[in-house]
Amino acid sequence: MKVKKTYSYALWSAIYLTLLSVIIAGVSYFFIIRHFGVKTIILSVLVLFFVSFFIIQYRAEHFIYRRLKKIYEEVSILNAKDLKRENATTDIDQLSKSMQKYVDGKRLEIKNLTERDSFRRDFLGNVAHELKTPLFTVQGYILTLLEGAINDKKIRTKYLERANKGVERLTAVIKDLDMIAKLENEGLKLKIEPFNILELVQNVFDLFEMKAKKRNISLLFDKVYEFPVFVKGDIEKIEQVLINLIVNSIKYGKPNGSTIVAIESYNDKKFIIKVIDNGEGIKQEHLSRLFERFYRVDQSRSREQGGSGLGLSIVKHIVEAHNENILLKSTYGEGSEFSFTIEKAT
C-alpha cells in the first residue's frame, strides 16, 4: 500500500530511529537473548517503530503549526484565525501550495476591494459632475435675472426656459439615481404577466414619434407581423427598457436614418428583441464598459444630447432581474444593435 506523502517525513524518521535502536539492541544481543525470546524482541521493535512514527508526526506538525501561526500573526495580510491545524503538514510541497493558494485568495480579495473603491470614487465624481453642470447653469440664469435682466421680457422668458431645462436635467439624474439605488439595494419587484410585445413597441414608437421626426429618423418594425407576439414579463419595466434603448438610438442615430425593432425566436422558450440603428456605431474599446453607470463614449456630445448617463445601466438591471440577457453588437461607422431576451408566453 502506497504511504501518504504527508507521512513520509515521520515514516523515514521512524525507520531511522528503529534501525538505530535495533543496532543498539544487536550489540547487547547476547545479554538480552538470555532473558527474552526472539518473538518478544520482534514485537518490541514493531511497537517502537509505531510509537516513534506517531510521536515524530505529532511533534513535527505541532512545531510547523506554531511557526506558521507566528508568521500569520506577524504578516498583516494573513489572519491567524484562518489557519487550521490540519493545514500544518510535514509535506513542504503541499504546505507551499496551501500557503500560495491562501495568499492568492487574499490578493484577489484586495484587488476586488481596490476596484470597488476606485469604482466608488469614480461614481461619486460622476454624480457630482452630472449634478454640478445643470445646477450651475440654473444658478447662472437666475443670478443674471436678479441682477436686472428680469425687467426685459424677452430675456426673462428665454432665461427662465433655459433654467427650466437645467432643472429637468437635474430631475432626470436624481430620478435615475433613485431607480438605480432601489434596483441595487432593495431588488426589483416584478409583476410577471403575459402581454403583446408588438403593441408595447408600437406604444413606445408613438410616444417618441415627434422626437424622432426632429432628426428625421424613422421608427420601424423589421417586417409586417400578422399576429400578436405574446411574452412574459413586467410590462412597465420592459417598457422602460424599450424606451431607454429607442431614445438612445434616436439620440445617437444619423439624421435621415432609422431605428428598427425586430422580434425573433431565440430558442424554444425565449424571444430576442432587437433595437437596430444605422447611426455612428461604437468603437470596440468602449463596448465592455457601455453598461456602466455614467459611462459615456463621447463626453461632450453625450451631455449635449441630455440624459442622465444611467439609461443603459438601468436597462441591464431590469433585464437581469428577469433572469434574461442583454446583448450588444456594434460596428463603428455603421450602427449598433442592442438586444435582450424575454420568455415566451405559452
N, C-alpha and C positions, 0 to 999 in steps of 0.2 A: 504494500500500500504506500502510495506517494505521501511523504510527510509535508504538511503545510509549510509554505515558505516562511511564514511569520514565526514558526517554532524552530527554524534552522539554527539560530544563534544558541538557544537553550539546549537543543539536541546535541550539537557538536561539543558544547561546553560540558554537558553531562557525560558524553562519551570520553572526552579527555580526562575528566575527573575520575570516572570509573576505572579507566585504564591505569591511571596513576595509582589509584587505590589497589588495583589488582597487582601491580608491580610491587607495591609496598608489602601487600599480603604475601606475594610469592617469596619475598626474601625471608619472611617469617613462616614459610610453609611448613617446614618440618616441626616448628613449635606448635603451630595451630592444628595440624592434622592429628596430633595426639589427642586433642580434646574434642574436635568437631569432625563430622563426616563430610564427604565431598558435596553431597546434596545441600547440606546446610551452607556451605561456602558459596555455591552457585546461587542459592536463594538470597543470600546476603548481598551478593554482587548486584542482582536484579533490583532488590529493594533500594540499594544505594544509588543505582542508576536513576530510577524513577523519582526518588526523593530529591536527588541533585537536579534533575530536569525541572521539576516544578518550582523548587526554590530559586534556581537561576532565572527561570522565566519571569517569575513574580518580581524578583529584585530588579531585573533589567527593565521591565515595564514601569515599575514604580520609580526607578531612577530617571527614565526618559520622561515620564509624566511630570515629575517635579520640575525638570529642566524646561520642558515645554510650557508649563504653567507660568514659570518665571518670565519666559520670553513673551507670552501673551500679555502678562501684566505690564511689561516694560515697553512693548510696542503699542503705540496709540491706535493703530489700525485694527488690532486684534482685541477680542474680548475674552477674558479668561473663562467666563461662564459658558462660552460656546465650545470649550474644549471638553470632550468626553474622554473618560479613562480608556475606553476601548480603542480610541484613536492612537494611543501611545503603543507603539509596536517596535519590536527589535528588527523588523524588516525596513531598512533605511530607504530603499526604493519606494516602498508603499507609503512610508511616512512622508517622504519628499513629495509624492504625488498628492497625498492628502492635504499637506500644507499649501501646495501650489493651487489646488482646487479651491481651498478656502480663501486664499489671497486673491485669486482671480474673481471669486464671487464678490469680495469686498470692493475690488477695483471697479467692477461693473456697477455695484450699488452706488459708489461715489460718483461714477460717470453719469449715472441716471439722475442723481441729485444735482450735480453740476448743470446738466442740461435743463432740468426743471427750473433751477434758479435763474439760468440765463433766459429761459422762455418767460419766466415771471417778470424779469426786468424789461425784456422787450415788450411784453404785453402792457405793463404799466406805462412805458414810454409811448407806445402806440395810442393807448387810451387818452393819455394827457394831450398828445398831439391832435388826435381826432376831435377832442372837445375844445382845445385851445383855439384852433383855427376859426371855427364859426363863432365862438364866443367873442373873440377879439374883433371879428367883423361886425357883429351886432353892436358891441360896445363903441366901435368907431363911428358907426352911423348915428347912434343915439347921442353921442357927445357932440357930433357935428350939428345935429338938430338943436341941442340945448344951447350951443354957442351962438345961435341966431338963425341958422338955416331953416328953422321951423316956420319962419314967417313967409318964406317963399313956398307957395302951394305946390308947384311942380317938383321942386327939390324935396319937399316934405313927403309927398306921395311916393316918389322914386326911392328915397332912402328908407321909408317905412316898409316898402315892398321888399327891398334887399335885406333889411333887418329880419323880416318875416321868413325869408328863405334860409337865413342863418339859424333861426330858431327851429325851423322844420328839420334842418340838418342835425341840430343837437338832439331834437326829439327822436329822430330815426336812429342815431347812435345809441342813445340811452335805452330805447325800446329793444333794439337788438342785443345790447349788453345784458338787459334784464332777461331776455329769452335764453341767451347762452348760459347765464348763471343758473336758470331753472333747469335747463337741459342737463347741465353737468352735476349740479348739486342734488336736485330733487328727482331727477329722472323724468322721462316723458311718459305721461299717462295717455295711452292711446285708446281711442274708441274705434275698434275694428268692425267694419261693416262692408258689405258689397256695394259697389257703385260703378257707374258707367264712366270710364276714364276719358272717352271721347267727348262726352258732354262737359266734363270738368276742364279739359284742354280748351274747348271752344269758349267756355266762360272766361278763361284767362286771356284768350285772344281778344275777346270783346272788351275786356277791361283795359287792355293796353293798345287798342287799335289806334287811338289818337296819338299816343306816344310814338308808335311805330311809323305813322304817317308823317310825322315831323321829320323823320330821317329817310322817308320813302322806302321803308323796309316792309316787305310782305310777310304776313304771318300765315303759314300754310300747313296742311297735313301732307304727308308724303304721297297719299293716294286717297281715292274715294272709298270710305268704309261703308259698306252696305248695311251692316248690322252693328248693334252696340257691342262694346268690348267691356265686359264686367271684370273688375278686380276687387281684391280685399285689402282694406287699409283704413287709416284715419283720414277721411276725406278732407278735413280742414288742414291737416298737416301736409298731405300730399299736394293740396292746392298751393300751400306756401312754398313747397319745393319747386313746383312748376312756375310760380310767379318769379322766384329768385332766378331760376335758370333762363326764363324767357326775357325778363328785364335785362339780364346780363347780355344776352345775345343781341338785344336792341341797342344797348349802350355801346357795345364794342364791335358791332357788325358794321360792314361798309355801307354807306349810303347807296340807295337803289339796290340793296341786297335782299336777302330773305332769311327768315327763320322757319325751319321745317321741323315738325314734330312727327315722329314715326313710332308706331306701336307694333312690336314683333314678338313672336313666341321665342322665349329664351330656352325653356325646356318644358317638360310635361306639366310642371306645376307653376311656372312663372312666365310673366311677360317682361320685356325690356322696353322702357320708354326712352326714346332718343330725342334730344333737342339739338338740332344741327344748324349751324350758321356758316355763311361764306365770308366771314369777317377777316380780320388781320391775322387770326391764329395766335398761338402761344409758343414761345421758344422752349426747346426741350429742357433747359436747365430750370425752368420755372414750374414744370408740371408736378413735381413731387411735393411742392410746398403750397400749391394753389388753394388747398382747403384749410390752410392755417388762418387763425384769426388775424385780421388786419393786413394779411399779406397782399401786396399789390405788385403786379408786373411792371406797370408804369405809374410811379407815384403821382406825378403831376397831372397826367391825363386822367387817371382814375378819380382824383379829387375834383377835377373839373366836371366829370360826369355825375358826381354826387354819390350818395350811398354811404353806408357805414363801414364797409370793408369786412363785414361779418356774414354776408349773404351765403357764400359757399360753405362756410363753417357750419352755419345753421342747417343748410341742405344736408351736409354729411351727418350731422347729429340725428336729424329726423329719419333719414334713410336707414341708418344703422339701428335706430330704435325699433324699426320694423323688421330687424334682422335681415336686411337686404344690402345690396352692394351699390356703391356709386362709382361710375367709371368715367374716364376721360381720355379722348383721343384728340390730338391737335397737330396740324401741320402749319408752321409759321408761313404766313402769306396766303394761305388757302382757306382757313377756317377751323372751327372746333366742333366737337361732338361730345356733349355731356349726356350721360345716360344712367339710368338706375333700374334695378329690377323690382318687381312687385308681384305678389301672389295672385294667381288666377282664382276667380270666384267659381266654385264648382256647383 
